[in-house]
Amino acid sequence: MAIFPRPVSPRSATTDLWQYLTEKRAHKWPLLGLSAALTWVIIWAFLIDAKDISQPQRNKITYFQSWNANRADAQIILQQKLDVADYEIQLRKKQKDMQKLADMFGIEWREDAQRNDARRKEALKKLNAKLDRELAEAEAQEGTAAEETGKVVPIVQLPVKNKATPDESGPAATAPATSKASATPSPSAAPEGTR
């Protein structure tokens, strides 16, 4: 079985290719240069991609907060309230950055922000009310457990992450008091107006 069709021989194919290459055409060399450049761009992209894949992954260390195994439920709930307030502060900062970006691109975000702020306020109100109820129940259970056993269950105040900036001053930026009656921040501890 022949590689070339019958009427074509290797000698005639070579002669035909040579005539085509030596023919004078205005667009021949620019198209040759463009096709060679495009080929090398594709090869270069594959080389860059292969270099990124071949690099060893660095070990990422993730630190977890260590907790006492015998901490009280009230401490856990207080920490949850602090975490919610901290999350709201971080969310507000991220939203401000995204709103600036939306303003730069001319995206209208104010109507959606008002609607989402109302929803967020309602959700935060419900969440803080739920946490307040759970905190009151936990403190009552710890009080009855202390009466039954005769041992006082200490409620240690948790450290407060005070990351508030001057424009975010409010109840979330202040530490809760140490007494049991005022140990919980008010339901408005989280910044208002978040999504």
Secondary structure, DSSP 8 states (H G I E B T S, - for coil): --SS-TT--HHHHHHHHHHHHHS--TTHHHHHHHHHHHHHHHHHHHHHHHHHHHS-------------TT--HHHHHHHHHHHHHHHHHHHHHHHHHHHHHHHHHT---HHHHHHHHHHHHHHHHHHHHHHHHHHHHHHHHHHHHHHHHS---------------GGG-SGGGS---SSSTT-S--GGGS-SS--
